[in-house]
Amino acid sequence: MRTGQPWYISHAEALAQNIIGLLISFVILKLWGLSTSDSLGLQAVFFFTSYLRSYLIRRYFNNLEMKKMNK
C-alpha cells in the first residue's frame, strides 16, 4: 500500500513555491535597482536551482517516510 506523495505532486509543490519566490524576488530586485534584464537573468538561475533543490529534498524525505512505513 503506497501512501507517500506522488512525484507529480512533488513537482507541483516545488513549482508553486518557486513561482511565488520568483514574483517576490522580482519586486525586491527591482526595488534594489537592477534592470529588468539583469533581474530576470539572475532569477532564472536561482529559479532552476531552487526548483531542483526543492524537488529532490521533497522526494528524499518522502522516500525516507515510505521506508519507515514499510518496516
Secondary structure, 3 states (H helix, E strand, C coil): CCCCCCHHHHHHHHHHHHHHHHHHHHHHHHHHCCCHHHHHHHHHHHHHHHHHHHHHHHHHHHHHHHHHHHC
